[in-house]
Amino acid sequence: MVVSGGAIVTQQVLVARYAGAVETQDLFGEPAVGATKKQVSDIKGPLNILLVGVDPRKETQTPLSDSIIVAHIPKGMDQAYLFSVPRDLIVDIPAFPKTGFKGGRSKINAAMGYGSAVGNGKHDVVQGFDLLAKTVGQLTGIDEFDAGVILNFNGFKAIVDAMGGVTMTIDQNVKSEHLQPNGKARPRYSRCADNSCAHPYYGPQAEYKVGTRHLEGWQALDYVRQRYGLPRGDYDRQRHQQQFIKAMAKQALSKNVVTSPTKLDAVLKAAGKALIFDGNGHNVVDWAFALKNLRSDDMTLIKLPGDSVIVNGDYRGEALEDSADDFFKAVRDDQVQNFIFRHPEYINSNV
């Protein structure tokens, strides 16, 4: 009884510690005038979670959402479907009174920037997330997301390193636009100091070749950020990001991590520094327990069909095929499994 009681106390202490380690903020803003914010007493499916990756920037710089992923978890909470929204997707961004933005048509990557201004030349990534969530909601028809996450890409490296790296299958040869084989930044041409060059770097490039590879933190981050030189550009990058999430989940739940108190502690600490979380009244530990039965093999990666919009030879952005609307309806109706049974081409089978 003494040992059991001690274990319970220890568990409670650890839960409080890790729940408090992750920064929690109201990512979805205040409810509309006359409305009340939905209070959730329990975490039950179906669920939709909005995951956004951002580069760290100073508060005087406009934040951009470099990665936008929605995780749909059906009512049974025994599966997860991940789909990416192209960062250059041309969408209608709704008006945002907080910043005076009147609304307009632009690349979805800009939504966070339009929503982030807080005055005096400063920007708040949390406020920007609010407008991005509204924009993704308008695109997909998802009225409210059940949780939201902002991932700082620099913190992302620390998580991978704390796990001892991540093993994943690389499905196409990729050369780094940004880094050398030793992980250091590639030098820039002096003529490109004003950021006017499409490809401002020169010198040897880090390479990621087809096969099963074990990547360090800097390699994993560099790999999932690459799109230049890939046959499908950002669509290939979206697939790589989804593949990485699946590989990372598998690694995090492996015996090498979960049975190693030292490594697990380091991973959770790193995650606390890398994430801003909104669990709709529940902390990150509550969500971990609610989704405890999900494993990497339960994740299905979805590819939304789309293509580039070219006007008079100029690239304007991306557009999704009409069938994407049917997929979004399946998400809203919690019928994704039936949809992909009829449309197997939506499954990203390159894992």
Buried (B, 14 or more C-beta within 10 A) or exposed (E): EEEEEEEEEEEEEBBEBBBEBBBBBBBBBEEEEEEEBEEEEEBEBBBBBBBBBBBEBEEEBBBBBBBBBBBBBBEEBEBBBBBBBBBBBBBEBBEBEBBEBEEEEBBBBBBBBBBBBBEEEEBBBBBBBBBBBBBBBBBBEBEEBBBBBBBBBBBBBBBBBBBBBBBBEBBBEBBBBBBBEEEEEBEBEEEBEEEEEEEBBEEEBBEBEEEEBEBBBBBBBBBBBBBBBBEBBBBBBBBBBBBBBBBBBBBBBBEEBEEBEEBBBBBBBBBBBBBBBBBBEBBBBBBEEBBEEBEBEBBBBBBBBBEBBEEEEEEEBBBBEEBBEEBBEBBBEBBBEEBBEEBEEBBBEBB
